[in-house]
Amino acid sequence: MIEIRNVTMAYDRAPVVKDVSFDLPDCGITALIGPNGAGKSTLLSGIGRLHPLVEGEVVVDGKSVADWKPDELAKTMAILRQENHLSVRLTVAELVMLGRHPHNHGRATKQDEEMVAEALRSVSMLSMADRFLDELSGGQRQRAFIAMTLAQDAKYLLLDEPLSALDLRHSRDMMRHLSSVCFEKNLSVVIVIHDINTAAAYADRLIAMKHGEVVADGTPVEVLRPNVLEDIFDVEVNVGEVGGRPFAMPVA
């Protein structure tokens, strides 16, 4: 379990996450939703120890995240940032192999190669393993970075806008894969996402943020209600149902 306890975070002393507390389970998909600037990505970075906390604490499996050794934390928690910059030219396979570094420290084994291949296969990128990243489209690069995160074989996956460059089919395929991974490997996935209908279709739990605070927390049915969404996004919405899941549309 990941416990977020009274976490406050800031940029230039201006709080962007304000006294946030909730627990993340050991299994399932949790989606962080909310308007731009709500603090979702900042909070995710704080959970993953990529951004300092002003106040509060993040506890991973009973131990403060600040007390974990880097390699041990990387074996337990994998994080995909919204923006990824590389200073070297890598092939897709070389990038994904970086996800195995906490396990092999740069000395790849046959098992590492098999896990890289499986991660690439899961995002339909195995045939592009030898392509250089700068030869790919934005969506293909995003899938390669997601494969790197999957290859890390961590218990918790923190994904910041992983669908941002993906088309409709690949977004669907990615969410289907994440759902199956959660079930088969008993993983916990936390995803920052702006598409609330995709979140509602695949997530077990929605946590909505606004102005740095949690304003709603529950199942898709509990959160995707007109009065709740109107309070979160400041827009009038209609809510229906598709395939047994709630579906929201702004009023034209």
ZADRENZA-499360 format. One line per field, with one value per residue (C-alpha): residue number from 1; residue in one letter; x, y, z. Coordinates in nm, 2 decimals, always signed. Each point is the difference from the previous one (the first is absolute). Example, Ala and Ser with C-alpha at 12.3 -4.5 7.8 and 13.67 -1.06 7.14 Angstrom:
REM ZADRENZA-499360
resi	1,2
resn	a,s
c1	+1.23,+0.14
c2	-0.45,+0.34
c3	+0.78,-0.07
***
This chain:
REM ZADRENZA-499360
resi	1,2,3,4,5,6,7,8,9,10,11,12,13,14,15,16,17,18,19,20,21,22,23,24,25,26,27,28,29,30,31,32,33,34,35,36,37,38,39,40,41,42,43,44,45,46,47,48,49,50,51,52,53,54,55,56,57,58,59,60,61,62,63,64,65,66,67,68,69,70,71,72,73,74,75,76,77,78,79,80,81,82,83,84,85,86,87,88,89,90,91,92,93,94,95,96,97,98,99,100,101,102,103,104,105,106,107,108,109,110,111,112,113,114,115,116,117,118,119,120,121,122,123,124,125,126,127,128,129,130,131,132,133,134,135,136,137,138,139,140,141,142,143,144,145,146,147,148,149,150,151,152,153,154,155,156,157,158,159,160,161,162,163,164,165,166,167,168,169,170,171,172,173,174,175,176,177,178,179,180,181,182,183,184,185,186,187,188,189,190,191,192,193,194,195,196,197,198,199,200,201,202,203,204,205,206,207,208,209,210,211,212,213,214,215,216,217,218,219,220,221,222,223,224,225,226,227,228,229,230,231,232,233,234,235,236,237,238,239,240,241,242,243,244,245,246,247,248,249,250,251,252
resn	m,i,e,i,r,n,v,t,m,a,y,d,r,a,p,v,v,k,d,v,s,f,d,l,p,d,c,g,i,t,a,l,i,g,p,n,g,a,g,k,s,t,l,l,s,g,i,g,r,l,h,p,l,v,e,g,e,v,v,v,d,g,k,s,v,a,d,w,k,p,d,e,l,a,k,t,m,a,i,l,r,q,e,n,h,l,s,v,r,l,t,v,a,e,l,v,m,l,g,r,h,p,h,n,h,g,r,a,t,k,q,d,e,e,m,v,a,e,a,l,r,s,v,s,m,l,s,m,a,d,r,f,l,d,e,l,s,g,g,q,r,q,r,a,f,i,a,m,t,l,a,q,d,a,k,y,l,l,l,d,e,p,l,s,a,l,d,l,r,h,s,r,d,m,m,r,h,l,s,s,v,c,f,e,k,n,l,s,v,v,i,v,i,h,d,i,n,t,a,a,a,y,a,d,r,l,i,a,m,k,h,g,e,v,v,a,d,g,t,p,v,e,v,l,r,p,n,v,l,e,d,i,f,d,v,e,v,n,v,g,e,v,g,g,r,p,f,a,m,p,v,a
c1	+0.00,+0.11,-0.12,-0.01,-0.01,-0.08,+0.23,+0.06,+0.22,+0.10,+0.18,+0.18,-0.18,-0.34,-0.19,-0.13,-0.09,-0.17,-0.03,-0.09,-0.06,-0.12,+0.12,+0.07,-0.07,+0.23,-0.20,-0.22,-0.01,-0.03,-0.05,+0.09,-0.23,-0.08,+0.06,+0.33,+0.21,-0.18,+0.32,-0.03,+0.34,+0.17,-0.15,+0.10,+0.36,-0.01,-0.12,+0.28,+0.26,+0.07,-0.11,+0.05,-0.28,-0.05,-0.20,-0.14,+0.13,-0.04,+0.03,+0.06,-0.06,+0.04,+0.32,+0.03,+0.09,+0.28,+0.17,+0.00,+0.33,-0.02,+0.04,-0.25,-0.26,+0.05,-0.07,-0.32,-0.13,+0.03,-0.09,-0.06,+0.03,-0.21,+0.32,+0.30,+0.32,+0.31,+0.34,+0.12,-0.13,-0.16,-0.19,-0.34,+0.15,+0.28,-0.25,-0.22,+0.31,+0.06,-0.31,+0.20,+0.29,-0.12,+0.01,+0.32,+0.20,+0.09,+0.09,-0.29,-0.08,-0.22,-0.28,+0.03,-0.01,-0.31,-0.17,+0.09,-0.15,-0.32,-0.03,+0.04,-0.25,-0.25,+0.00,+0.02,+0.36,+0.20,+0.05,+0.15,+0.25,+0.30,-0.14,+0.15,-0.24,+0.05,-0.13,-0.34,-0.32,-0.10,-0.25,+0.26,+0.25,-0.26,-0.07,+0.37,+0.03,-0.30,+0.17,+0.31,-0.22,-0.16,+0.34,+0.09,-0.23,-0.10,-0.29,-0.13,-0.02,-0.03,-0.09,-0.03,-0.22,+0.11,-0.27,+0.08,+0.16,-0.20,-0.28,-0.34,+0.10,+0.33,-0.16,-0.26,+0.26,+0.23,-0.28,-0.11,+0.36,+0.03,-0.32,+0.12,+0.34,-0.17,-0.20,+0.26,+0.30,-0.20,+0.14,-0.11,-0.01,-0.05,-0.07,-0.03,-0.25,-0.21,-0.25,-0.25,-0.20,+0.31,+0.07,-0.36,+0.02,+0.31,+0.08,-0.12,+0.02,+0.00,+0.17,-0.09,+0.21,-0.06,+0.22,+0.24,-0.26,-0.19,-0.37,-0.14,+0.11,-0.20,-0.10,-0.07,-0.38,+0.05,+0.22,-0.16,-0.31,-0.11,+0.03,+0.34,+0.14,-0.14,+0.17,+0.33,+0.01,-0.23,-0.20,-0.35,-0.01,-0.23,+0.08,-0.12,+0.11,+0.19,+0.08,-0.10,+0.24,-0.08,+0.07,+0.01,-0.05,+0.01,-0.33,+0.03
c2	+0.00,+0.36,+0.25,+0.37,+0.18,+0.37,+0.08,+0.36,+0.09,+0.33,+0.18,+0.32,-0.01,+0.00,-0.32,-0.21,-0.30,+0.08,-0.25,-0.30,-0.33,-0.34,-0.36,-0.18,-0.38,-0.28,-0.09,+0.18,+0.32,+0.34,+0.30,+0.35,+0.24,+0.37,+0.33,+0.13,+0.13,-0.21,-0.15,-0.35,-0.04,+0.18,-0.24,-0.30,+0.13,+0.03,-0.35,-0.12,+0.21,+0.22,+0.32,+0.09,+0.03,+0.32,-0.19,-0.34,-0.35,-0.27,-0.35,-0.30,-0.34,+0.12,+0.21,+0.37,+0.05,+0.22,-0.29,-0.24,-0.07,+0.12,-0.35,-0.16,+0.27,-0.04,-0.37,+0.08,+0.31,+0.10,+0.35,+0.14,+0.38,+0.21,+0.13,-0.22,+0.14,-0.21,+0.13,-0.31,-0.17,-0.33,-0.28,-0.10,-0.32,+0.19,+0.24,-0.28,-0.18,+0.31,-0.11,-0.31,+0.19,-0.01,-0.38,-0.06,+0.32,+0.01,-0.37,-0.13,-0.37,-0.22,+0.05,+0.38,-0.04,-0.21,+0.25,+0.28,-0.20,-0.06,+0.36,+0.10,-0.27,+0.13,+0.35,-0.14,+0.13,-0.32,+0.05,+0.34,-0.11,+0.10,+0.34,+0.31,+0.21,+0.31,-0.20,-0.06,+0.20,+0.16,-0.28,-0.27,+0.16,+0.02,-0.37,-0.07,+0.20,-0.19,-0.33,+0.12,+0.05,-0.34,-0.17,+0.14,-0.26,+0.21,-0.05,+0.36,+0.18,+0.38,+0.12,+0.37,+0.05,-0.32,+0.03,+0.36,-0.09,-0.31,-0.04,-0.14,-0.37,+0.01,+0.18,-0.27,-0.28,+0.16,+0.03,-0.36,-0.11,+0.19,-0.15,-0.35,+0.06,+0.12,-0.32,-0.25,+0.14,+0.16,+0.35,+0.34,+0.26,+0.37,+0.20,+0.37,+0.05,+0.28,-0.22,-0.07,-0.24,-0.22,+0.02,-0.10,-0.29,-0.16,+0.13,-0.16,+0.33,+0.37,+0.27,+0.35,+0.29,+0.38,+0.29,-0.25,-0.18,-0.33,+0.09,-0.34,-0.36,-0.31,-0.24,+0.13,-0.02,+0.21,+0.26,+0.03,+0.18,+0.33,+0.20,-0.14,+0.06,+0.35,+0.08,-0.14,+0.14,+0.30,-0.12,-0.14,-0.36,-0.28,-0.35,-0.32,-0.36,-0.21,-0.36,+0.02,+0.29,+0.37,+0.23,+0.38,+0.27,+0.38,+0.17,+0.16
c3	+0.00,-0.07,+0.27,-0.08,+0.33,+0.02,-0.30,-0.10,-0.30,-0.15,-0.28,+0.10,+0.33,-0.16,+0.11,-0.29,+0.21,+0.33,+0.29,-0.21,+0.17,-0.14,-0.04,-0.32,+0.00,-0.10,-0.30,-0.26,-0.20,+0.17,-0.23,+0.11,-0.19,+0.01,-0.19,-0.12,+0.29,+0.26,+0.13,-0.13,-0.17,+0.29,+0.25,-0.21,-0.01,+0.38,+0.04,-0.22,+0.19,-0.31,+0.17,+0.37,+0.25,+0.20,+0.26,+0.05,-0.09,-0.26,+0.14,-0.23,+0.15,+0.35,-0.06,-0.07,-0.37,+0.12,+0.17,-0.30,-0.17,-0.37,-0.16,+0.24,-0.05,-0.38,+0.03,+0.19,-0.18,-0.36,-0.12,-0.35,-0.01,-0.23,-0.18,-0.07,-0.14,-0.10,-0.06,-0.19,-0.31,+0.09,-0.18,+0.13,+0.15,+0.17,+0.16,+0.13,+0.14,+0.22,+0.19,+0.10,+0.15,+0.36,-0.03,-0.21,+0.05,-0.37,-0.03,-0.21,+0.03,-0.23,+0.25,-0.04,-0.38,+0.03,+0.22,-0.24,-0.29,+0.20,+0.09,-0.36,-0.11,+0.24,-0.16,-0.36,-0.04,-0.03,-0.38,+0.07,+0.26,-0.21,-0.11,+0.14,+0.22,-0.22,-0.30,+0.17,+0.02,+0.33,+0.07,-0.07,+0.23,+0.27,-0.03,+0.02,+0.33,+0.14,-0.10,+0.20,+0.30,-0.04,-0.03,+0.34,+0.14,+0.30,+0.23,-0.04,-0.33,+0.00,-0.35,-0.08,-0.31,-0.17,-0.26,-0.10,-0.34,-0.08,-0.25,+0.09,-0.07,+0.18,+0.29,+0.03,-0.04,+0.26,+0.26,-0.07,+0.06,+0.32,+0.12,-0.08,+0.16,+0.32,+0.02,-0.11,+0.20,+0.29,-0.07,+0.09,-0.28,+0.07,-0.32,-0.05,-0.28,-0.15,-0.18,+0.27,-0.21,-0.06,+0.37,+0.08,-0.25,+0.14,+0.35,+0.32,+0.19,-0.10,+0.21,-0.11,+0.08,-0.03,+0.12,+0.15,+0.22,-0.03,-0.07,-0.09,+0.06,-0.09,-0.27,-0.35,+0.08,+0.31,-0.16,-0.35,+0.11,-0.14,+0.32,+0.09,-0.35,-0.02,+0.32,-0.12,-0.35,+0.02,-0.30,-0.03,-0.09,-0.09,+0.13,-0.16,-0.01,-0.26,+0.05,+0.37,+0.06,+0.05,-0.29,+0.02,-0.27,+0.04,-0.08,-0.34
***
